[in-house]
Amino acid sequence: MQTALEERSALEADLRNAVSDGQLRAFYQPQLDDSGRVIGAEALLRWLHPARGLVLPGDFIALAEGTDLIRPLGRWVLESACQQIRKWSASKVTQHLIVAVNVSARQFHQSDFVDELAAIVARTGADPARLKLELTESLVIEDIDKTVRRMQQIKAQGIALSLDDFGTGFSSLSCLKRLPLDQIKVDQVFVRDLASDPDDEAIVQAIVTMGRILGLDVIAEGVETIAQRDRLREFGCLRYQGYLFAPPLAPDEFERFLCEGAGS
């Protein structure tokens, strides 16, 4: 236990320096439509530590969420994504892309989040119509009235909203229909065994049908096989993200991915 505490303390100390020392990186995993065209990307945080090497979010996000560190990290990802949107807007190959950014509950519920978001968009010169925030199901059911008002303020800026990890929480249909969403995202836990588990098939089919009834776009994450993609297509889910198409890529790798024809 002492060793674990010391390791956690050392990791937290290193993470506090990550932003100021320029150790953070934003990678982008392509999101595609049914024709194979890249329509956007999800911005994913990576930590390039001088001694630890490339540290994946699973090794430090939980620590960050348990402290105030998630706020500067989340702000950095938003700023980086908006800068990338501005850069991509200058090219015909990338100007159509919509960049999705995950927002933590602690970040979303901070009192000045809406103003901070507007300031980041204005400062970077990003087109807000090319930015999409992904909110978790557990986040949106917390103080639903306040959450809806905040979501409406974000939508008023022209920014889209997606409900991440849909189906893994406990939100009700009455709650869902109140949310000013543009998209719901089928969680990879349901996609993983989609081609072999009848229960997962039923859940995914219900999510897609629900999205269609509510007039929402539906995208599935964690798509790794053709069989999964084909079943999603059968159910009417025509937006995909996963290793079947590409892993998270550095911006220059992402641009090469597009230029090689995957997004044309």
N, C-alpha and C positions, 0 to 999 in steps of 0.2 A: 504493500500500500504506500509506503514511503517513497519507493522508486516511482510509482505511478504519479504520485503528487508532484514529485520533482520534475518528471517529464512534462506534465501538464503545465507546470509553472514556467518551465523553459520555453515550451511551445507558445504560451501566451505572451511571454516577453518578446519572442521573435516576431510574433504576429503583430504586435504593437508597432514594430519598426518597418513592417512590410510596405505600408503605404508610403511613408516618408522616404524610404530607401529605394523606391521604384522597383519592388520585387513582384508586384502583381501583374498578371497578364489576363487579357480577355480573349477567349477562344470562341469560335462561332460554329454551332452545329447547324447544317442546312435543314430547312423545312421545305418540302416539295409538295406539289399537287399531283393529281393522278396521271398527268401527262409526262411527269418527270421533270417539270420545270421548277427551278428553285424560286420560291416565292418569298423566302425570308430566312431568318436564322435566330437561334436562341443564343444569347450571350452567356457564356459560362466562365466562371472565375477560376483561375489557376494561380498558384503561388510558386514562383521560381526562387527558391531559397539558395543562398550561396553555398551552404554546406549540405542541406538536406536534399537538394535537387528539386525536381518538380513535385510539389505537394498537391494532391487532389483535394477537392472540397470535402469529401468524406472524412478527411483527416483533421480538418480544422473548422468547418462551418458550425458544428455543434458547440465547439468551444466559443466561437465568436458570438453565437446566438445566446449563450449563457452569460455574456458580458456585454458591455457597451461597444465592443469592437465591431459588431455586426453593422452598426450605423455608418462608421467611416468606410467599411468595406462595401456596403451597399451603395453608398454615395459614389465611391470610386467606380463601381461597375456601371452605374447609371451615366456618369460623366463619360466614361470610355465608350459606352454604346452610342451615346449621342454624338460624340466626336466621330465615330465610325460612320454613323448615318450621314453626317455632313460630308465626310470624305466620299462615301459611296454615291452621294447625290450628284457628284460631278461627272459620273461616267454613265453612259447609256446602258452598260452591261449590268450595273448594280443599283441604279437610281430607283428601281421599283421595289427593292428589298424592304421588308418590315422586320425590325429587330426586336425580339422579345427579351425582356429582362425580368428575372425573378425578384420579387420584393418580399422581404421578411415581415412577419407580424410586428416586430419591434420597430422596424423602420417605417412601416405604413402607419402605425398608430402614434408616431411622434407628432407633437402638436403642429410643427411647422413643415410637415412633409410636403403638403400640396404646394406651398410657397417655394420650398427648396427645389421641388421638381420643376416648377415653372422657371426658376432662376437658372437651373442647369440647361434646360432647353434653350432659353434665350441666350445664355452665355456661349454655348457651343454652336448656335446657329442651326441646330437640327430641325428638320421638318417634323413637328409632333405627330403628323399623320403616319409617319414611318416608325413610330415607337409604340410598342405594346408592352404593358405590364402584366406579368403573370402573378396572380394571387392564389394562395393556398386555400383549400376549403375550410380549414380550421381558422384561418385568419378572418374570412368574411362572415362567419357566424358569430364572431365575438362582437357584442354590442352592435347588433344588426342595423339599428336605426342610424347610428353614428357612421357605421361603415358605408351604408348606402349614400349618405350625404357626401362623404369624402370621395367615393367613387364617382358620383355625379360631378363633383368639382374637377376631378381628373379628366373625365370625359369632355367637360366644357373646354378643356385646353386642346382638344382634338386628339387625345391619346386613347388608344384602344385598350380594352381590358379582357384578359383571359383567365378562366378559372382552372388552375393547375391541379394535378392529382385528383381529378374528379372521380367520385365514387368511393374514395378511401376514407372519407370523413362521415359526418352524421347530419349534413344539412338536409332539410326537408324540401319538398317541391314548392311549398308555399314560400320558403326562404329564397329558393333559387329564382323564382319568377320575379322577385322584387329587385334582384341585382341587375344593374345596368351593364350587362356583359355583352361582349362581341363574340366570344369564343369559349368553348369548354375543351379541355384537354384530357383524353383518355389516358389514365395512368398506366405505366409500363407493367405493373403487377398484373393487370388484366390482359395485356397484350402478350405477355411471355408465353402462356400456355393456350393461346387463343385457338390454335389449330388442333388441339387435342383435348381440351377441357370444355365440356358442354356448359358448365356453369359460367365460365369466363365468356363463352360465346353469347350466352343469354344476357349477361351484364353489359357487354359491349354493344350488343344490338339495342338494348334498352337505352343506353346512353346516347347513341347516335340518333335513335328515334326521338328521344326527348329533346335533343339539340335542334333537330329539324322542326319539331312542333313549336319550340320557343323562338325560332328564327335565328339560331346561333350557328356559327361556323364550328366544325368539330375537327380536331386534329389528334392523332395518336402518336405517343412517344414510345421509344424503346422498340421500334420495329427493326427486327434483325434478320428475318427470313422472308422469302417470297411467299411462303404459305401464309404467314401472318398478314402480309400486305394484301394478298388475294382475299382473305376472309374479311378484312376491313373494307375492302372495295365492295364485296358482296353486300355488306351491311349498310353501305352508303357513306362510309367515312373515306373522304378523298383527299385528305391532307396527312402527311406523314413526316416523322422525324426518327432517325435511328441509324444504327451502324450498317444496316442493309445498304444505305445510301452513302453515308460518310460519317466519320467520327467528328468530334469537335476539332476545329481547325484554327490555326493562327490566321490572322487577316490575309496575309499574302498567300497562304495555302488555300484559303477559301476562294480568293480571286482566281487562282490557277484552276481550282475545281470548276468554277463557272466557265472559264475560258476554254477548258478542255471539252466543253460541249454539254456538260450535265445540266446546265441551267438555260440552255438556248433552245 
